Amino acid sequence: MGQPRALVIDDEPDICELLSLTLGGMDIDTESAGDVGGAKNLLGSQDFDLCLTDMRLPDGDGLELVEWMQVHAPDVPVAVITAHGNIETAVQALKLGAFDFISKPLDLNHLRNIVENALRVDDEHVNGQSRLLGKSGAMRELRDMIDKVARSQAPVHISGESGTGKELVARLIHETGPRAEGPFVPVNCGAIPAELMESEFFGHRKGSFTGAVSDKVGLVQSADGGTLFLDEIADLPLAMQVKLLRVIQEKAVRPVGSSTEEQANARILSATHRPLADMVTKGEFREDLYYRINVIELKVPALRERGDDVVLLAKHILMRLDPNAELDEDACSALLNYSFPGNVRELENMLERAVTLCSSGRIGEADLNLKPASGDTITALSSTGNLGSQVEDVQRQAIVQALNKTRYNKTAAAKLLGLSLRQLRYRIEKLGIE
């Protein structure tokens, strides 16, 4: 592979020279342009591995160039140079497709990190293959979006119903992006008690409170250089939302009991099944944090919106559970007509139960046990009222039955339901089960 080439666009010769010298020290060849027109000519006639552009140019602005590049030079990662503190412009650039941004006055160490990330993703991203199965249009669109946002450093919010695979999407964004070699730290925001939340997220110093017998590294710091995935972010208390907003803006945290801040260079991905925009309107979620985490939104489709994908997924899951098991035609038809309130997770649990109970190895409709415990069909259940609350009612009933069956042995109940013990505890607390 030849020496990487970068295009620098700035109308200030001093800035161009500084960037050229810095990139030259990284063994990167540099071309420069002083305006949007010159940049477009070079991008149209030469190959580049990276583009750095100032926001204010004599014949236009960097945002215009970023948008133009998404059509005419989509394979060239572009970072923008913004005025100090101009976060709104930087966020707008990220939404238009910029890879990252750097503020003036230039921090050359930060610039080198950005450039290294851009070149690394350019090498690896082409070979990144999504593990999300499905031939439906909704899944093809989702995989395309994952490919696009993986290259960026912008915060991504992943929305979708419970059980659709939001954490898998987050992992794929991490694994096909420039931070793949760094840690991926998933955090279930609803599973951490409020009184321990600050210590868990930011760490603490020995002696900072009763029980702090040693220094502890927080979840945010442990994701440094990688990705922090905040699952069920809607469950964060408002006081914690304020502290998280500061972490995103300043890329630094202050452990409990410490007088100094520590670097926190983690990409933020978040997810929830709850409607964040509605929560903002009701004052249940901070508007400023919503706009920081929701720079790019990915919606993971529900299983019932994916057509024939359900049969494809079912066969794939069966291959993992029992390669000798198969679905008969009636079972396939039943799966296609079922609405799956629990989505892919429900399908996995359903098939695991069917494989265990079916002695012949040929799974029929009866083995799938598609009706909820109430005896009514799920179609009838979802035809009236709020679907979200009805799904919670079904989950609550299933958990209570499992607890009764196992005489309140939570480990055994979790196994019966196909959940981890932590997942079961989270649902028991969330659904208010005594």
C-alpha positions as CSV (number, residue, x, y, z in Angstrom):
1,M,0.0,0.0,0.0
2,G,1.3,3.5,-0.9
3,Q,1.8,6.4,1.4
4,P,-1.5,7.9,2.6
5,R,-2.6,11.2,1.1
6,A,-4.5,13.9,2.8
7,L,-6.3,17.1,1.5
8,V,-6.2,20.1,3.7
9,I,-8.6,23.0,3.0
10,D,-8.0,26.3,4.7
11,D,-7.6,29.9,3.4
12,E,-4.9,30.6,6.1
13,P,-1.5,29.6,4.8
14,D,-0.1,29.3,8.4
15,I,-2.8,26.7,9.2
16,C,-2.1,24.8,6.0
17,E,1.6,24.7,6.7
18,L,1.1,23.6,10.4
19,L,-1.2,20.8,9.2
20,S,1.1,19.7,6.4
21,L,4.1,19.6,8.8
22,T,2.1,17.6,11.4
23,L,0.8,15.1,8.8
24,G,4.2,14.9,7.2
25,G,5.6,13.8,10.5
26,M,3.1,10.9,10.3
27,D,4.3,9.9,6.9
28,I,1.2,11.3,5.1
29,D,1.5,13.3,1.9
30,T,-0.5,16.5,1.8
31,E,-2.2,18.6,-0.8
32,S,-3.9,21.9,0.1
33,A,-6.7,24.0,-1.3
34,G,-7.7,27.5,-0.2
35,D,-11.4,27.3,-1.0
36,V,-14.4,25.0,-1.7
37,G,-14.0,25.2,-5.5
38,G,-10.4,24.2,-5.4
39,A,-11.2,21.3,-3.0
40,K,-13.9,20.0,-5.2
41,N,-11.5,20.0,-8.2
42,L,-8.9,18.1,-6.4
43,L,-11.3,15.6,-4.9
44,G,-12.8,15.0,-8.3
45,S,-9.4,14.4,-10.0
46,Q,-7.2,12.7,-7.4
47,D,-7.4,10.0,-4.7
48,F,-7.2,10.9,-1.1
49,D,-7.4,8.9,2.2
50,L,-8.4,11.8,4.4
51,C,-9.8,15.3,4.2
52,L,-9.4,18.2,6.8
53,T,-11.4,21.3,6.1
54,D,-11.9,24.6,7.9
55,M,-15.5,25.8,8.4
56,R,-15.1,29.3,7.0
57,L,-13.9,29.5,3.5
58,P,-13.9,32.4,1.0
59,D,-16.5,30.9,-1.4
60,G,-18.6,28.8,1.0
61,D,-18.3,26.8,4.2
62,G,-17.0,23.4,5.4
63,L,-20.6,22.2,5.9
64,E,-21.3,22.6,2.2
65,L,-18.2,20.6,1.3
66,V,-19.0,17.8,3.8
67,E,-22.5,17.5,2.2
68,W,-21.0,17.5,-1.3
69,M,-18.5,14.8,-0.4
70,Q,-21.2,12.4,0.8
71,V,-22.3,12.2,-2.9
72,H,-19.1,12.8,-4.9
73,A,-16.4,11.4,-2.6
74,P,-18.2,9.2,-0.1
75,D,-15.1,7.0,0.6
76,V,-13.0,9.9,1.9
77,P,-13.4,10.5,5.6
78,V,-13.6,14.2,6.3
79,A,-13.0,16.1,9.6
80,V,-13.9,19.7,10.1
81,I,-12.0,22.5,12.0
82,T,-14.3,24.6,14.0
83,A,-14.1,27.8,16.0
84,H,-13.5,27.2,19.7
85,G,-16.7,26.3,21.6
86,N,-18.9,26.2,18.5
87,I,-20.4,22.8,19.4
88,E,-23.6,23.4,17.4
89,T,-21.7,23.7,14.1
90,A,-19.6,20.6,15.0
91,V,-22.8,18.6,15.7
92,Q,-24.3,19.8,12.4
93,A,-21.1,18.7,10.5
94,L,-21.3,15.2,12.2
95,K,-25.0,14.9,11.1
96,L,-24.0,15.7,7.5
97,G,-21.5,12.9,7.5
98,A,-18.2,14.4,8.9
99,F,-16.0,11.8,10.6
100,D,-15.0,14.0,13.5
101,F,-14.1,17.7,14.3
102,I,-11.3,19.6,16.0
103,S,-11.5,23.0,17.6
104,K,-9.2,26.0,17.2
105,P,-6.6,26.6,18.6
106,L,-5.5,23.2,17.2
107,D,-4.5,20.5,19.7
108,L,-2.0,18.6,17.6
109,N,-2.2,15.4,19.8
110,H,-6.0,15.4,19.3
111,L,-5.4,16.0,15.6
112,R,-3.0,13.0,15.3
113,N,-5.6,10.8,17.1
114,I,-8.3,11.8,14.6
115,V,-6.0,11.2,11.6
116,E,-5.0,7.8,13.0
117,N,-8.6,6.8,13.5
118,A,-9.6,7.9,10.0
119,L,-6.8,5.9,8.3
120,R,-7.4,2.8,10.5
121,V,-11.2,2.8,9.7
122,D,-10.4,3.3,6.0
123,D,-8.3,0.1,6.1
124,E,-10.7,-2.0,8.1
125,H,-14.1,-0.7,7.4
126,V,-14.3,-2.2,3.9
127,N,-14.0,-5.7,5.4
128,G,-16.5,-5.2,8.2
129,Q,-19.4,-7.5,7.8
130,S,-22.6,-7.1,9.8
131,R,-23.9,-10.1,11.7
132,L,-27.4,-8.9,11.5
133,L,-29.3,-11.5,9.5
134,G,-32.3,-10.6,7.2
135,K,-33.2,-9.9,3.6
136,S,-36.0,-7.4,4.3
137,G,-35.7,-3.8,3.1
138,A,-35.7,-2.6,6.8
139,M,-32.6,-4.8,7.6
140,R,-30.7,-3.8,4.5
141,E,-31.3,-0.2,5.3
142,L,-30.2,-0.8,8.9
143,R,-26.9,-2.5,7.8
144,D,-26.2,0.4,5.4
145,M,-26.7,2.9,8.2
146,I,-24.4,0.9,10.5
147,D,-21.7,1.0,7.8
148,K,-22.1,4.8,7.6
149,V,-22.1,5.7,11.2
150,A,-19.3,3.2,12.2
151,R,-16.8,5.5,10.5
152,S,-18.0,8.6,12.4
153,Q,-17.2,9.5,16.0
154,A,-20.7,11.1,16.5
155,P,-22.9,9.9,19.3
156,V,-25.5,7.4,18.0
157,H,-28.9,6.7,19.6
158,I,-30.4,3.3,18.9
159,S,-34.2,3.1,19.3
160,G,-36.4,0.1,19.0
161,E,-38.6,-2.2,21.0
162,S,-37.3,-4.6,23.7
163,G,-35.7,-7.7,22.2
164,T,-34.9,-6.3,18.7
165,G,-31.1,-6.5,19.1
166,K,-30.1,-3.0,20.0
167,E,-26.9,-4.1,21.8
168,L,-25.9,-6.2,18.8
169,V,-26.2,-3.1,16.6
170,A,-24.1,-1.1,19.1
171,R,-21.4,-3.9,19.1
172,L,-21.3,-3.9,15.3
173,I,-20.9,-0.1,15.2
174,H,-17.9,-0.5,17.6
175,E,-16.4,-3.5,15.8
176,T,-16.5,-2.0,12.3
177,G,-15.2,1.4,13.4
178,P,-11.8,2.9,14.2
179,R,-12.2,2.0,18.0
180,A,-12.5,-1.7,17.4
181,E,-9.3,-2.5,19.2
182,G,-10.5,-0.5,22.2
183,P,-12.9,-1.7,24.9
184,F,-16.7,-2.0,24.4
185,V,-18.3,-1.3,27.7
186,P,-22.1,-2.0,27.9
187,V,-24.0,-0.4,30.8
188,N,-27.6,-1.1,31.7
189,C,-28.6,2.3,33.2
190,G,-31.8,0.7,34.7
191,A,-29.9,-1.9,36.7
192,I,-27.6,0.4,38.8
193,P,-29.1,1.7,42.1
194,A,-29.4,5.5,42.1
195,E,-27.2,5.9,45.2
196,L,-24.3,4.0,43.6
197,M,-24.7,5.5,40.1
198,E,-22.1,8.2,40.3
199,S,-19.5,5.9,41.8
200,E,-20.2,3.2,39.2
201,F,-20.0,5.6,36.3
202,F,-17.1,7.8,37.4
203,G,-15.3,5.8,39.9
204,H,-14.2,6.9,43.4
205,R,-11.2,7.5,45.6
206,K,-10.4,5.5,48.7
207,G,-12.2,6.9,51.7
208,S,-14.5,9.1,49.8
209,F,-17.5,7.5,51.4
210,T,-18.3,4.6,53.8
211,G,-17.3,1.4,52.1
212,A,-14.8,2.9,49.7
213,V,-11.9,0.8,50.9
214,S,-9.9,1.3,47.7
215,D,-9.7,3.4,44.5
216,K,-12.2,2.3,41.9
217,V,-12.1,3.0,38.1
218,G,-15.5,4.0,36.7
219,L,-17.3,2.6,33.7
220,V,-16.7,5.8,31.7
221,Q,-12.9,5.7,32.3
222,S,-12.8,1.9,31.5
223,A,-14.2,2.7,28.0
224,D,-11.4,5.2,27.3
225,G,-10.2,4.7,23.7
226,G,-13.3,2.6,23.0
227,T,-17.0,2.7,23.1
228,L,-19.4,3.3,26.1
229,F,-22.9,1.8,25.3
230,L,-25.6,3.2,27.6
231,D,-28.5,0.8,27.3
232,E,-31.9,2.0,28.6
233,I,-30.6,5.5,28.9
234,A,-34.1,6.7,29.5
235,D,-33.9,5.2,33.0
236,L,-31.1,7.6,34.1
237,P,-32.2,10.0,37.0
238,L,-32.3,13.7,36.0
239,A,-29.4,14.5,38.3
240,M,-27.2,11.8,36.6
241,Q,-28.2,13.2,33.2
242,V,-26.6,16.5,34.0
243,K,-23.3,14.8,34.9
244,L,-23.4,12.7,31.8
245,L,-23.9,15.7,29.6
246,R,-20.8,17.3,31.1
247,V,-18.8,14.1,30.3
248,I,-19.9,14.2,26.7
249,Q,-19.1,17.9,26.3
250,E,-15.8,18.0,28.2
251,K,-14.6,14.4,27.5
252,A,-13.5,14.3,31.2
253,V,-14.8,13.0,34.5
254,R,-14.2,13.6,38.2
255,P,-14.2,10.5,40.4
256,V,-16.1,10.8,43.7
257,G,-13.8,12.2,46.3
258,S,-11.2,13.5,43.7
259,S,-10.2,17.1,43.2
260,T,-9.0,16.5,39.7
261,E,-10.6,15.4,36.4
262,E,-9.5,12.4,34.3
263,Q,-9.6,12.0,30.5
264,A,-12.7,10.1,29.2
265,N,-12.2,9.7,25.5
266,A,-15.0,7.2,24.8
267,R,-17.5,7.2,21.9
268,I,-21.0,7.3,23.3
269,L,-23.7,5.0,21.9
270,S,-27.1,4.8,23.7
271,A,-30.3,2.9,23.4
272,T,-33.8,2.7,24.8
273,H,-37.2,1.2,23.9
274,R,-38.9,4.3,25.4
275,P,-39.9,7.3,23.3
276,L,-37.2,9.9,24.4
277,A,-38.8,12.8,22.4
278,D,-42.0,12.3,24.4
279,M,-40.1,12.2,27.7
280,V,-38.3,15.4,26.8
281,T,-41.7,17.1,26.2
282,K,-42.9,15.8,29.6
283,G,-39.8,17.0,31.4
284,E,-38.6,13.5,32.2
285,F,-35.5,13.7,30.1
286,R,-33.2,16.6,29.6
287,E,-33.5,18.3,26.2
288,D,-29.8,19.3,26.0
289,L,-28.7,15.7,26.7
290,Y,-31.2,14.4,24.2
291,Y,-29.7,16.5,21.4
292,R,-26.1,15.5,22.4
293,I,-26.8,11.7,22.3
294,N,-29.2,11.8,19.4
295,V,-26.8,13.3,16.8
296,I,-27.6,10.3,14.6
297,E,-30.6,8.0,15.3
298,L,-30.8,4.3,14.2
299,K,-34.2,2.6,14.5
300,V,-34.0,-1.2,14.8
301,P,-37.2,-2.7,13.2
302,A,-39.5,-4.9,15.2
303,L,-39.5,-8.5,14.1
304,R,-43.1,-8.2,12.8
305,E,-41.9,-5.5,10.4
306,R,-39.4,-7.8,8.8
307,G,-41.6,-10.1,6.8
308,D,-40.0,-13.5,5.9
309,D,-36.9,-12.7,8.0
310,V,-38.6,-14.4,10.9
311,V,-38.3,-17.9,9.2
312,L,-34.7,-17.2,8.1
313,L,-33.8,-16.2,11.7
314,A,-35.7,-19.2,13.2
315,K,-33.7,-21.6,11.0
316,H,-30.4,-19.9,11.9
317,I,-31.2,-20.1,15.6
318,L,-32.2,-23.8,15.3
319,M,-28.9,-24.6,13.7
320,R,-27.2,-23.2,16.8
321,L,-29.6,-25.0,19.3
322,D,-29.9,-28.3,17.5
323,P,-28.7,-28.9,13.9
324,N,-31.0,-31.9,13.6
325,A,-34.2,-29.9,14.5
326,E,-36.4,-28.4,11.8
327,L,-39.6,-26.5,11.4
328,D,-42.6,-28.0,9.5
329,E,-44.7,-25.9,7.1
330,D,-47.4,-25.2,9.7
331,A,-44.8,-23.9,12.2
332,C,-43.3,-21.6,9.5
333,S,-46.7,-20.2,8.6
334,A,-47.5,-19.7,12.3
335,L,-44.3,-17.8,12.9
336,L,-45.1,-15.5,9.9
337,N,-48.5,-14.7,11.3
338,Y,-47.4,-14.1,14.9
339,S,-46.8,-10.5,16.0
340,F,-43.8,-11.2,18.4
341,P,-44.2,-8.6,21.1
342,G,-40.9,-9.8,22.5
343,N,-39.1,-9.7,19.1
344,V,-36.0,-11.7,18.4
345,R,-35.4,-12.4,22.1
346,E,-38.9,-14.0,22.3
347,L,-38.2,-16.0,19.1
348,E,-35.0,-17.4,20.6
349,N,-36.7,-18.3,23.9
350,M,-39.6,-19.9,22.0
351,L,-37.3,-22.1,19.9
352,E,-35.1,-23.1,22.8
353,R,-38.3,-24.3,24.7
354,A,-39.6,-26.0,21.5
355,V,-36.3,-27.9,21.0
356,T,-36.3,-29.0,24.6
357,L,-39.9,-30.3,24.6
358,C,-40.1,-31.7,21.0
359,S,-38.9,-35.3,21.0
360,S,-39.2,-36.0,17.3
361,G,-36.9,-33.1,16.2
362,R,-39.6,-31.9,13.8
363,I,-41.1,-28.8,15.3
364,G,-44.8,-28.1,14.6
365,E,-47.1,-25.2,15.4
366,A,-48.2,-26.8,18.7
367,D,-44.5,-27.0,19.9
368,L,-44.1,-23.2,19.5
369,N,-46.7,-22.5,22.1
370,L,-47.6,-19.1,20.5
371,K,-50.5,-18.1,22.7
372,P,-49.7,-16.0,25.8
373,A,-50.6,-17.5,29.2
374,S,-54.0,-15.8,29.4
375,G,-55.3,-18.0,26.6
376,D,-56.1,-15.1,24.3
377,T,-54.2,-14.8,21.1
378,I,-51.6,-12.0,20.9
379,T,-53.5,-10.5,18.0
380,A,-56.5,-10.0,20.2
381,L,-54.3,-8.7,23.0
382,S,-52.7,-6.0,20.9
383,S,-55.9,-4.9,19.1
384,T,-56.9,-2.6,22.0
385,G,-55.1,-0.2,24.3
386,N,-51.4,0.6,24.5
387,L,-49.3,-2.2,23.1
388,G,-46.3,-1.3,25.3
389,S,-48.2,-1.6,28.5
390,Q,-49.8,-4.9,27.3
391,V,-46.4,-6.3,26.5
392,E,-45.3,-5.4,30.0
393,D,-48.4,-7.2,31.4
394,V,-47.5,-10.4,29.4
395,Q,-43.9,-10.2,30.7
396,R,-45.1,-9.6,34.3
397,Q,-47.4,-12.6,34.1
398,A,-44.7,-14.8,32.7
399,I,-42.2,-13.8,35.4
400,V,-44.7,-14.3,38.2
401,Q,-45.6,-17.8,36.9
402,A,-41.9,-18.7,36.6
403,L,-41.2,-17.5,40.2
404,N,-44.2,-19.5,41.5
405,K,-43.1,-22.6,39.6
406,T,-39.5,-22.4,41.0
407,R,-40.7,-21.4,44.6
408,Y,-39.1,-18.0,44.1
409,N,-35.7,-19.3,43.2
410,K,-34.6,-16.4,40.9
411,T,-31.7,-18.3,39.4
412,A,-34.0,-21.2,38.4
413,A,-36.7,-18.8,37.2
414,A,-34.2,-16.9,35.0
415,K,-33.1,-20.2,33.4
416,L,-36.8,-21.2,32.8
417,L,-37.4,-17.8,31.1
418,G,-34.2,-17.9,29.0
419,L,-32.8,-14.8,30.8
420,S,-29.7,-14.1,32.7
421,L,-30.1,-13.5,36.5
422,R,-29.2,-9.8,36.0
423,Q,-31.9,-9.4,33.3
424,L,-34.5,-11.1,35.5
425,R,-33.6,-8.8,38.5
426,Y,-33.8,-5.8,36.2
427,R,-37.3,-6.8,34.9
428,I,-38.6,-7.6,38.4
429,E,-37.5,-4.1,39.5
430,K,-38.8,-2.4,36.4
431,L,-42.2,-4.1,36.4
432,G,-42.7,-3.6,40.1
433,I,-43.0,-7.3,41.0
434,E,-42.9,-7.8,44.7
